[in-house]
Amino acid sequence: MRSALRRAARGIRWYVRELTDESAHDRYVAHVRNDDPGAPVPSRREFERARADRQEEDPRQGFRCC
């Protein structure tokens, strides 16, 4: 019973992270490590700041309501 609840909780957590794009930094880190293991990887804060800047420069990148 507990294993089924844990599995369901993991599935819900994965779904929410993908839906909110919270896992984007994790995917980016995996991509960088795969291409060049010695390359510097930006922190989550640096990554999110750069992503927000890109979205503000090109409105087609991020759908903004305001």
mmJSON file of the N, C-alpha and C atoms, coordinates in Angstrom:
{"data_MODEL":{"atom_site":{
"group_PDB":["ATOM","ATOM","ATOM","ATOM","ATOM","ATOM","ATOM","ATOM","ATOM","ATOM","ATOM","ATOM","ATOM","ATOM","ATOM","ATOM","ATOM","ATOM","ATOM","ATOM","ATOM","ATOM","ATOM","ATOM","ATOM","ATOM","ATOM","ATOM","ATOM","ATOM","ATOM","ATOM","ATOM","ATOM","ATOM","ATOM","ATOM","ATOM","ATOM","ATOM","ATOM","ATOM","ATOM","ATOM","ATOM","ATOM","ATOM","ATOM","ATOM","ATOM","ATOM","ATOM","ATOM","ATOM","ATOM","ATOM","ATOM","ATOM","ATOM","ATOM","ATOM","ATOM","ATOM","ATOM","ATOM","ATOM","ATOM","ATOM","ATOM","ATOM","ATOM","ATOM","ATOM","ATOM","ATOM","ATOM","ATOM","ATOM","ATOM","ATOM","ATOM","ATOM","ATOM","ATOM","ATOM","ATOM","ATOM","ATOM","ATOM","ATOM","ATOM","ATOM","ATOM","ATOM","ATOM","ATOM","ATOM","ATOM","ATOM","ATOM","ATOM","ATOM","ATOM","ATOM","ATOM","ATOM","ATOM","ATOM","ATOM","ATOM","ATOM","ATOM","ATOM","ATOM","ATOM","ATOM","ATOM","ATOM","ATOM","ATOM","ATOM","ATOM","ATOM","ATOM","ATOM","ATOM","ATOM","ATOM","ATOM","ATOM","ATOM","ATOM","ATOM","ATOM","ATOM","ATOM","ATOM","ATOM","ATOM","ATOM","ATOM","ATOM","ATOM","ATOM","ATOM","ATOM","ATOM","ATOM","ATOM","ATOM","ATOM","ATOM","ATOM","ATOM","ATOM","ATOM","ATOM","ATOM","ATOM","ATOM","ATOM","ATOM","ATOM","ATOM","ATOM","ATOM","ATOM","ATOM","ATOM","ATOM","ATOM","ATOM","ATOM","ATOM","ATOM","ATOM","ATOM","ATOM","ATOM","ATOM","ATOM","ATOM","ATOM","ATOM","ATOM","ATOM","ATOM","ATOM","ATOM","ATOM","ATOM","ATOM","ATOM","ATOM","ATOM","ATOM","ATOM","ATOM"],
"id":[1,2,3,4,5,6,7,8,9,10,11,12,13,14,15,16,17,18,19,20,21,22,23,24,25,26,27,28,29,30,31,32,33,34,35,36,37,38,39,40,41,42,43,44,45,46,47,48,49,50,51,52,53,54,55,56,57,58,59,60,61,62,63,64,65,66,67,68,69,70,71,72,73,74,75,76,77,78,79,80,81,82,83,84,85,86,87,88,89,90,91,92,93,94,95,96,97,98,99,100,101,102,103,104,105,106,107,108,109,110,111,112,113,114,115,116,117,118,119,120,121,122,123,124,125,126,127,128,129,130,131,132,133,134,135,136,137,138,139,140,141,142,143,144,145,146,147,148,149,150,151,152,153,154,155,156,157,158,159,160,161,162,163,164,165,166,167,168,169,170,171,172,173,174,175,176,177,178,179,180,181,182,183,184,185,186,187,188,189,190,191,192,193,194,195,196,197,198],
"type_symbol":["N","C","C","N","C","C","N","C","C","N","C","C","N","C","C","N","C","C","N","C","C","N","C","C","N","C","C","N","C","C","N","C","C","N","C","C","N","C","C","N","C","C","N","C","C","N","C","C","N","C","C","N","C","C","N","C","C","N","C","C","N","C","C","N","C","C","N","C","C","N","C","C","N","C","C","N","C","C","N","C","C","N","C","C","N","C","C","N","C","C","N","C","C","N","C","C","N","C","C","N","C","C","N","C","C","N","C","C","N","C","C","N","C","C","N","C","C","N","C","C","N","C","C","N","C","C","N","C","C","N","C","C","N","C","C","N","C","C","N","C","C","N","C","C","N","C","C","N","C","C","N","C","C","N","C","C","N","C","C","N","C","C","N","C","C","N","C","C","N","C","C","N","C","C","N","C","C","N","C","C","N","C","C","N","C","C","N","C","C","N","C","C","N","C","C","N","C","C"],
"label_atom_id":["N","CA","C","N","CA","C","N","CA","C","N","CA","C","N","CA","C","N","CA","C","N","CA","C","N","CA","C","N","CA","C","N","CA","C","N","CA","C","N","CA","C","N","CA","C","N","CA","C","N","CA","C","N","CA","C","N","CA","C","N","CA","C","N","CA","C","N","CA","C","N","CA","C","N","CA","C","N","CA","C","N","CA","C","N","CA","C","N","CA","C","N","CA","C","N","CA","C","N","CA","C","N","CA","C","N","CA","C","N","CA","C","N","CA","C","N","CA","C","N","CA","C","N","CA","C","N","CA","C","N","CA","C","N","CA","C","N","CA","C","N","CA","C","N","CA","C","N","CA","C","N","CA","C","N","CA","C","N","CA","C","N","CA","C","N","CA","C","N","CA","C","N","CA","C","N","CA","C","N","CA","C","N","CA","C","N","CA","C","N","CA","C","N","CA","C","N","CA","C","N","CA","C","N","CA","C","N","CA","C","N","CA","C","N","CA","C","N","CA","C","N","CA","C","N","CA","C","N","CA","C"],
"label_alt_id":[null,null,null,null,null,null,null,null,null,null,null,null,null,null,null,null,null,null,null,null,null,null,null,null,null,null,null,null,null,null,null,null,null,null,null,null,null,null,null,null,null,null,null,null,null,null,null,null,null,null,null,null,null,null,null,null,null,null,null,null,null,null,null,null,null,null,null,null,null,null,null,null,null,null,null,null,null,null,null,null,null,null,null,null,null,null,null,null,null,null,null,null,null,null,null,null,null,null,null,null,null,null,null,null,null,null,null,null,null,null,null,null,null,null,null,null,null,null,null,null,null,null,null,null,null,null,null,null,null,null,null,null,null,null,null,null,null,null,null,null,null,null,null,null,null,null,null,null,null,null,null,null,null,null,null,null,null,null,null,null,null,null,null,null,null,null,null,null,null,null,null,null,null,null,null,null,null,null,null,null,null,null,null,null,null,null,null,null,null,null,null,null,null,null,null,null,null,null],
"label_comp_id":["MET","MET","MET","ARG","ARG","ARG","SER","SER","SER","ALA","ALA","ALA","LEU","LEU","LEU","ARG","ARG","ARG","ARG","ARG","ARG","ALA","ALA","ALA","ALA","ALA","ALA","ARG","ARG","ARG","GLY","GLY","GLY","ILE","ILE","ILE","ARG","ARG","ARG","TRP","TRP","TRP","TYR","TYR","TYR","VAL","VAL","VAL","ARG","ARG","ARG","GLU","GLU","GLU","LEU","LEU","LEU","THR","THR","THR","ASP","ASP","ASP","GLU","GLU","GLU","SER","SER","SER","ALA","ALA","ALA","HIS","HIS","HIS","ASP","ASP","ASP","ARG","ARG","ARG","TYR","TYR","TYR","VAL","VAL","VAL","ALA","ALA","ALA","HIS","HIS","HIS","VAL","VAL","VAL","ARG","ARG","ARG","ASN","ASN","ASN","ASP","ASP","ASP","ASP","ASP","ASP","PRO","PRO","PRO","GLY","GLY","GLY","ALA","ALA","ALA","PRO","PRO","PRO","VAL","VAL","VAL","PRO","PRO","PRO","SER","SER","SER","ARG","ARG","ARG","ARG","ARG","ARG","GLU","GLU","GLU","PHE","PHE","PHE","GLU","GLU","GLU","ARG","ARG","ARG","ALA","ALA","ALA","ARG","ARG","ARG","ALA","ALA","ALA","ASP","ASP","ASP","ARG","ARG","ARG","GLN","GLN","GLN","GLU","GLU","GLU","GLU","GLU","GLU","ASP","ASP","ASP","PRO","PRO","PRO","ARG","ARG","ARG","GLN","GLN","GLN","GLY","GLY","GLY","PHE","PHE","PHE","ARG","ARG","ARG","CYS","CYS","CYS","CYS","CYS","CYS"],
"label_asym_id":["A","A","A","A","A","A","A","A","A","A","A","A","A","A","A","A","A","A","A","A","A","A","A","A","A","A","A","A","A","A","A","A","A","A","A","A","A","A","A","A","A","A","A","A","A","A","A","A","A","A","A","A","A","A","A","A","A","A","A","A","A","A","A","A","A","A","A","A","A","A","A","A","A","A","A","A","A","A","A","A","A","A","A","A","A","A","A","A","A","A","A","A","A","A","A","A","A","A","A","A","A","A","A","A","A","A","A","A","A","A","A","A","A","A","A","A","A","A","A","A","A","A","A","A","A","A","A","A","A","A","A","A","A","A","A","A","A","A","A","A","A","A","A","A","A","A","A","A","A","A","A","A","A","A","A","A","A","A","A","A","A","A","A","A","A","A","A","A","A","A","A","A","A","A","A","A","A","A","A","A","A","A","A","A","A","A","A","A","A","A","A","A","A","A","A","A","A","A"],
"label_entity_id":["1","1","1","1","1","1","1","1","1","1","1","1","1","1","1","1","1","1","1","1","1","1","1","1","1","1","1","1","1","1","1","1","1","1","1","1","1","1","1","1","1","1","1","1","1","1","1","1","1","1","1","1","1","1","1","1","1","1","1","1","1","1","1","1","1","1","1","1","1","1","1","1","1","1","1","1","1","1","1","1","1","1","1","1","1","1","1","1","1","1","1","1","1","1","1","1","1","1","1","1","1","1","1","1","1","1","1","1","1","1","1","1","1","1","1","1","1","1","1","1","1","1","1","1","1","1","1","1","1","1","1","1","1","1","1","1","1","1","1","1","1","1","1","1","1","1","1","1","1","1","1","1","1","1","1","1","1","1","1","1","1","1","1","1","1","1","1","1","1","1","1","1","1","1","1","1","1","1","1","1","1","1","1","1","1","1","1","1","1","1","1","1","1","1","1","1","1","1"],
"label_seq_id":[1,1,1,2,2,2,3,3,3,4,4,4,5,5,5,6,6,6,7,7,7,8,8,8,9,9,9,10,10,10,11,11,11,12,12,12,13,13,13,14,14,14,15,15,15,16,16,16,17,17,17,18,18,18,19,19,19,20,20,20,21,21,21,22,22,22,23,23,23,24,24,24,25,25,25,26,26,26,27,27,27,28,28,28,29,29,29,30,30,30,31,31,31,32,32,32,33,33,33,34,34,34,35,35,35,36,36,36,37,37,37,38,38,38,39,39,39,40,40,40,41,41,41,42,42,42,43,43,43,44,44,44,45,45,45,46,46,46,47,47,47,48,48,48,49,49,49,50,50,50,51,51,51,52,52,52,53,53,53,54,54,54,55,55,55,56,56,56,57,57,57,58,58,58,59,59,59,60,60,60,61,61,61,62,62,62,63,63,63,64,64,64,65,65,65,66,66,66],
"pdbx_PDB_ins_code":[null,null,null,null,null,null,null,null,null,null,null,null,null,null,null,null,null,null,null,null,null,null,null,null,null,null,null,null,null,null,null,null,null,null,null,null,null,null,null,null,null,null,null,null,null,null,null,null,null,null,null,null,null,null,null,null,null,null,null,null,null,null,null,null,null,null,null,null,null,null,null,null,null,null,null,null,null,null,null,null,null,null,null,null,null,null,null,null,null,null,null,null,null,null,null,null,null,null,null,null,null,null,null,null,null,null,null,null,null,null,null,null,null,null,null,null,null,null,null,null,null,null,null,null,null,null,null,null,null,null,null,null,null,null,null,null,null,null,null,null,null,null,null,null,null,null,null,null,null,null,null,null,null,null,null,null,null,null,null,null,null,null,null,null,null,null,null,null,null,null,null,null,null,null,null,null,null,null,null,null,null,null,null,null,null,null,null,null,null,null,null,null,null,null,null,null,null,null],
"Cartn_x":[0.824,0.0,0.868,1.906,2.771,3.535,3.967,4.716,3.822,2.562,1.639,1.437,1.353,1.206,2.462,3.615,4.873,4.987,4.635,4.692,3.73,2.544,1.574,2.091,2.684,3.223,4.368,5.238,6.328,5.777,4.747,4.132,3.5,2.832,2.212,3.281,4.336,5.44,6.08,6.347,6.926,6.008,4.736,3.779,3.744,3.696,3.646,4.938,6.087,7.368,7.444,6.94,6.936,5.927,4.783,3.74,4.185,4.876,5.337,6.706,7.323,8.657,9.738,9.501,10.493,11.688,11.49,12.56,13.452,13.221,14.006,15.488,15.808,17.216,17.856,17.152,17.686,17.978,17.066,17.284,18.473,18.609,19.721,21.048,21.109,22.342,22.713,21.737,22.013,22.529,21.952,22.391,23.837,24.176,25.537,26.531,26.201,27.1,27.319,26.299,26.416,27.309,27.143,27.919,29.36,29.57,30.919,30.989,31.456,31.471,32.255,33.207,34.008,33.466,32.388,31.835,31.19,31.313,30.647,29.131,28.433,26.977,26.443,25.543,25.009,24.124,24.069,23.181,21.736,20.83,19.413,19.001,19.48,19.133,19.646,20.898,21.464,20.703,20.374,19.633,18.266,17.539,16.207,16.278,17.302,17.454,17.7,18.586,18.878,17.633,16.892,15.675,14.62,14.479,13.52,13.934,15.228,15.722,15.436,15.652,15.37,13.881,13.035,11.596,11.137,11.754,11.374,11.855,12.993,13.507,12.636,12.129,11.312,9.979,8.929,7.632,7.071,7.548,7.039,7.572,8.658,9.247,8.399,7.873,7.066,5.738,4.692,3.377,3.105,3.026,2.818,1.439,0.805,-0.526,-0.449,0.65,0.736,1.938],
"Cartn_y":[-1.194,0.0,1.258,1.285,2.461,2.66,1.564,1.7,2.284,1.927,2.48,3.974,4.375,5.796,6.576,5.998,6.658,6.808,5.768,5.801,6.86,6.942,7.95,9.353,9.528,10.838,11.246,10.293,10.595,10.991,10.287,10.608,11.988,12.331,13.652,14.731,14.48,15.451,15.654,14.576,14.683,15.489,15.201,15.888,17.388,17.756,19.172,19.88,19.232,19.84,20.049,19.099,19.243,20.298,20.326,21.276,22.709,22.94,24.284,24.594,23.648,23.782,24.012,23.532,23.631,22.734,21.706,20.764,21.215,22.411,22.895,22.987,23.452,23.575,22.196,21.236,19.873,19.3,19.522,19.052,19.76,21.066,21.82,21.322,21.079,20.569,19.221,18.345,17.034,17.199,18.136,18.4,18.89,19.843,20.388,19.31,18.546,17.487,16.424,16.164,15.161,15.665,16.931,17.494,17.788,18.398,18.784,18.686,17.556,17.348,18.4,19.073,20.058,21.471,21.674,23.014,23.516,24.813,25.369,25.37,25.099,25.048,26.194,27.009,28.115,27.606,28.39,28.04,28.165,27.646,27.739,29.2,30.051,31.47,32.107,31.833,32.381,31.865,30.586,29.98,30.643,30.806,31.404,32.861,33.587,34.993,35.1,34.262,34.276,33.885,32.921,32.481,33.581,34.273,35.382,36.518,36.797,37.846,37.498,36.232,35.799,35.943,35.594,35.684,37.128,38.034,39.442,40.068,39.61,40.14,39.729,38.521,38.011,37.54,38.327,37.971,36.629,36.143,34.857,33.702,33.911,32.848,32.541,33.55,33.326,34.021,33.351,33.955,34.757,36.038,36.935,37.557,37.684,38.285,39.793,40.304,41.753,42.379],
"Cartn_z":[0.0,0.0,0.0,0.844,0.912,-0.384,-0.987,-2.241,-3.339,-3.329,-4.324,-4.082,-2.829,-2.513,-2.882,-2.603,-2.967,-4.476,-5.197,-6.654,-7.196,-6.621,-7.042,-6.724,-5.552,-5.165,-6.098,-6.44,-7.38,-8.742,-9.176,-10.465,-10.458,-9.39,-9.285,-9.232,-8.466,-8.367,-9.739,-10.464,-11.805,-12.713,-12.684,-13.547,-13.257,-11.992,-11.624,-12.033,-11.82,-12.216,-13.726,-14.496,-15.951,-16.392,-15.767,-16.122,-15.857,-14.75,-14.4,-14.969,-15.649,-16.25,-15.203,-13.994,-12.938,-13.218,-14.012,-14.305,-15.461,-16.0,-17.141,-16.795,-15.597,-15.196,-15.115,-14.572,-14.478,-15.867,-16.821,-18.185,-18.818,-18.545,-19.102,-18.546,-17.254,-16.624,-17.23,-17.399,-17.998,-19.427,-20.166,-21.538,-21.566,-20.709,-20.67,-20.256,-19.239,-18.766,-19.836,-20.622,-21.676,-22.812,-23.194,-24.301,-23.914,-22.746,-22.307,-20.787,-20.264,-18.811,-18.031,-18.659,-17.949,-18.022,-18.763,-18.95,-17.655,-17.393,-16.202,-16.395,-15.321,-15.362,-14.503,-15.048,-14.252,-13.118,-12.063,-10.955,-11.435,-10.644,-11.015,-11.153,-10.268,-10.32,-11.613,-11.973,-13.206,-14.43,-14.401,-15.502,-15.67,-14.571,-14.633,-15.064,-14.612,-15.005,-16.51,-17.039,-18.472,-19.266,-18.776,-19.468,-19.472,-18.352,-18.275,-19.201,-19.262,-20.166,-21.62,-21.99,-23.366,-23.685,-22.727,-22.956,-23.086,-22.334,-22.423,-23.727,-24.241,-25.496,-26.68,-26.653,-27.752,-27.194,-27.331,-26.732,-27.22,-28.362,-28.849,-28.012,-27.27,-26.458,-25.233,-24.596,-23.397,-23.544,-23.235,-23.356,-22.095,-22.267,-21.129,-21.238,-20.136,-20.135,-20.017,-19.481,-19.204,-19.909],
"occupancy":[1.0,1.0,1.0,1.0,1.0,1.0,1.0,1.0,1.0,1.0,1.0,1.0,1.0,1.0,1.0,1.0,1.0,1.0,1.0,1.0,1.0,1.0,1.0,1.0,1.0,1.0,1.0,1.0,1.0,1.0,1.0,1.0,1.0,1.0,1.0,1.0,1.0,1.0,1.0,1.0,1.0,1.0,1.0,1.0,1.0,1.0,1.0,1.0,1.0,1.0,1.0,1.0,1.0,1.0,1.0,1.0,1.0,1.0,1.0,1.0,1.0,1.0,1.0,1.0,1.0,1.0,1.0,1.0,1.0,1.0,1.0,1.0,1.0,1.0,1.0,1.0,1.0,1.0,1.0,1.0,1.0,1.0,1.0,1.0,1.0,1.0,1.0,1.0,1.0,1.0,1.0,1.0,1.0,1.0,1.0,1.0,1.0,1.0,1.0,1.0,1.0,1.0,1.0,1.0,1.0,1.0,1.0,1.0,1.0,1.0,1.0,1.0,1.0,1.0,1.0,1.0,1.0,1.0,1.0,1.0,1.0,1.0,1.0,1.0,1.0,1.0,1.0,1.0,1.0,1.0,1.0,1.0,1.0,1.0,1.0,1.0,1.0,1.0,1.0,1.0,1.0,1.0,1.0,1.0,1.0,1.0,1.0,1.0,1.0,1.0,1.0,1.0,1.0,1.0,1.0,1.0,1.0,1.0,1.0,1.0,1.0,1.0,1.0,1.0,1.0,1.0,1.0,1.0,1.0,1.0,1.0,1.0,1.0,1.0,1.0,1.0,1.0,1.0,1.0,1.0,1.0,1.0,1.0,1.0,1.0,1.0,1.0,1.0,1.0,1.0,1.0,1.0,1.0,1.0,1.0,1.0,1.0,1.0],
"B_iso_or_equiv":[0.0,0.0,0.0,0.0,0.0,0.0,0.0,0.0,0.0,0.0,0.0,0.0,0.0,0.0,0.0,0.0,0.0,0.0,0.0,0.0,0.0,0.0,0.0,0.0,0.0,0.0,0.0,0.0,0.0,0.0,0.0,0.0,0.0,0.0,0.0,0.0,0.0,0.0,0.0,0.0,0.0,0.0,0.0,0.0,0.0,0.0,0.0,0.0,0.0,0.0,0.0,0.0,0.0,0.0,0.0,0.0,0.0,0.0,0.0,0.0,0.0,0.0,0.0,0.0,0.0,0.0,0.0,0.0,0.0,0.0,0.0,0.0,0.0,0.0,0.0,0.0,0.0,0.0,0.0,0.0,0.0,0.0,0.0,0.0,0.0,0.0,0.0,0.0,0.0,0.0,0.0,0.0,0.0,0.0,0.0,0.0,0.0,0.0,0.0,0.0,0.0,0.0,0.0,0.0,0.0,0.0,0.0,0.0,0.0,0.0,0.0,0.0,0.0,0.0,0.0,0.0,0.0,0.0,0.0,0.0,0.0,0.0,0.0,0.0,0.0,0.0,0.0,0.0,0.0,0.0,0.0,0.0,0.0,0.0,0.0,0.0,0.0,0.0,0.0,0.0,0.0,0.0,0.0,0.0,0.0,0.0,0.0,0.0,0.0,0.0,0.0,0.0,0.0,0.0,0.0,0.0,0.0,0.0,0.0,0.0,0.0,0.0,0.0,0.0,0.0,0.0,0.0,0.0,0.0,0.0,0.0,0.0,0.0,0.0,0.0,0.0,0.0,0.0,0.0,0.0,0.0,0.0,0.0,0.0,0.0,0.0,0.0,0.0,0.0,0.0,0.0,0.0,0.0,0.0,0.0,0.0,0.0,0.0],
"pdbx_formal_charge":[null,null,null,null,null,null,null,null,null,null,null,null,null,null,null,null,null,null,null,null,null,null,null,null,null,null,null,null,null,null,null,null,null,null,null,null,null,null,null,null,null,null,null,null,null,null,null,null,null,null,null,null,null,null,null,null,null,null,null,null,null,null,null,null,null,null,null,null,null,null,null,null,null,null,null,null,null,null,null,null,null,null,null,null,null,null,null,null,null,null,null,null,null,null,null,null,null,null,null,null,null,null,null,null,null,null,null,null,null,null,null,null,null,null,null,null,null,null,null,null,null,null,null,null,null,null,null,null,null,null,null,null,null,null,null,null,null,null,null,null,null,null,null,null,null,null,null,null,null,null,null,null,null,null,null,null,null,null,null,null,null,null,null,null,null,null,null,null,null,null,null,null,null,null,null,null,null,null,null,null,null,null,null,null,null,null,null,null,null,null,null,null,null,null,null,null,null,null],
"auth_seq_id":[1,1,1,2,2,2,3,3,3,4,4,4,5,5,5,6,6,6,7,7,7,8,8,8,9,9,9,10,10,10,11,11,11,12,12,12,13,13,13,14,14,14,15,15,15,16,16,16,17,17,17,18,18,18,19,19,19,20,20,20,21,21,21,22,22,22,23,23,23,24,24,24,25,25,25,26,26,26,27,27,27,28,28,28,29,29,29,30,30,30,31,31,31,32,32,32,33,33,33,34,34,34,35,35,35,36,36,36,37,37,37,38,38,38,39,39,39,40,40,40,41,41,41,42,42,42,43,43,43,44,44,44,45,45,45,46,46,46,47,47,47,48,48,48,49,49,49,50,50,50,51,51,51,52,52,52,53,53,53,54,54,54,55,55,55,56,56,56,57,57,57,58,58,58,59,59,59,60,60,60,61,61,61,62,62,62,63,63,63,64,64,64,65,65,65,66,66,66],
"auth_comp_id":["MET","MET","MET","ARG","ARG","ARG","SER","SER","SER","ALA","ALA","ALA","LEU","LEU","LEU","ARG","ARG","ARG","ARG","ARG","ARG","ALA","ALA","ALA","ALA","ALA","ALA","ARG","ARG","ARG","GLY","GLY","GLY","ILE","ILE","ILE","ARG","ARG","ARG","TRP","TRP","TRP","TYR","TYR","TYR","VAL","VAL","VAL","ARG","ARG","ARG","GLU","GLU","GLU","LEU","LEU","LEU","THR","THR","THR","ASP","ASP","ASP","GLU","GLU","GLU","SER","SER","SER","ALA","ALA","ALA","HIS","HIS","HIS","ASP","ASP","ASP","ARG","ARG","ARG","TYR","TYR","TYR","VAL","VAL","VAL","ALA","ALA","ALA","HIS","HIS","HIS","VAL","VAL","VAL","ARG","ARG","ARG","ASN","ASN","ASN","ASP","ASP","ASP","ASP","ASP","ASP","PRO","PRO","PRO","GLY","GLY","GLY","ALA","ALA","ALA","PRO","PRO","PRO","VAL","VAL","VAL","PRO","PRO","PRO","SER","SER","SER","ARG","ARG","ARG","ARG","ARG","ARG","GLU","GLU","GLU","PHE","PHE","PHE","GLU","GLU","GLU","ARG","ARG","ARG","ALA","ALA","ALA","ARG","ARG","ARG","ALA","ALA","ALA","ASP","ASP","ASP","ARG","ARG","ARG","GLN","GLN","GLN","GLU","GLU","GLU","GLU","GLU","GLU","ASP","ASP","ASP","PRO","PRO","PRO","ARG","ARG","ARG","GLN","GLN","GLN","GLY","GLY","GLY","PHE","PHE","PHE","ARG","ARG","ARG","CYS","CYS","CYS","CYS","CYS","CYS"],
"auth_asym_id":["A","A","A","A","A","A","A","A","A","A","A","A","A","A","A","A","A","A","A","A","A","A","A","A","A","A","A","A","A","A","A","A","A","A","A","A","A","A","A","A","A","A","A","A","A","A","A","A","A","A","A","A","A","A","A","A","A","A","A","A","A","A","A","A","A","A","A","A","A","A","A","A","A","A","A","A","A","A","A","A","A","A","A","A","A","A","A","A","A","A","A","A","A","A","A","A","A","A","A","A","A","A","A","A","A","A","A","A","A","A","A","A","A","A","A","A","A","A","A","A","A","A","A","A","A","A","A","A","A","A","A","A","A","A","A","A","A","A","A","A","A","A","A","A","A","A","A","A","A","A","A","A","A","A","A","A","A","A","A","A","A","A","A","A","A","A","A","A","A","A","A","A","A","A","A","A","A","A","A","A","A","A","A","A","A","A","A","A","A","A","A","A","A","A","A","A","A","A"],
"auth_atom_id":["N","CA","C","N","CA","C","N","CA","C","N","CA","C","N","CA","C","N","CA","C","N","CA","C","N","CA","C","N","CA","C","N","CA","C","N","CA","C","N","CA","C","N","CA","C","N","CA","C","N","CA","C","N","CA","C","N","CA","C","N","CA","C","N","CA","C","N","CA","C","N","CA","C","N","CA","C","N","CA","C","N","CA","C","N","CA","C","N","CA","C","N","CA","C","N","CA","C","N","CA","C","N","CA","C","N","CA","C","N","CA","C","N","CA","C","N","CA","C","N","CA","C","N","CA","C","N","CA","C","N","CA","C","N","CA","C","N","CA","C","N","CA","C","N","CA","C","N","CA","C","N","CA","C","N","CA","C","N","CA","C","N","CA","C","N","CA","C","N","CA","C","N","CA","C","N","CA","C","N","CA","C","N","CA","C","N","CA","C","N","CA","C","N","CA","C","N","CA","C","N","CA","C","N","CA","C","N","CA","C","N","CA","C","N","CA","C","N","CA","C","N","CA","C","N","CA","C","N","CA","C"],
"pdbx_PDB_model_num":[1,1,1,1,1,1,1,1,1,1,1,1,1,1,1,1,1,1,1,1,1,1,1,1,1,1,1,1,1,1,1,1,1,1,1,1,1,1,1,1,1,1,1,1,1,1,1,1,1,1,1,1,1,1,1,1,1,1,1,1,1,1,1,1,1,1,1,1,1,1,1,1,1,1,1,1,1,1,1,1,1,1,1,1,1,1,1,1,1,1,1,1,1,1,1,1,1,1,1,1,1,1,1,1,1,1,1,1,1,1,1,1,1,1,1,1,1,1,1,1,1,1,1,1,1,1,1,1,1,1,1,1,1,1,1,1,1,1,1,1,1,1,1,1,1,1,1,1,1,1,1,1,1,1,1,1,1,1,1,1,1,1,1,1,1,1,1,1,1,1,1,1,1,1,1,1,1,1,1,1,1,1,1,1,1,1,1,1,1,1,1,1,1,1,1,1,1,1]
}}}
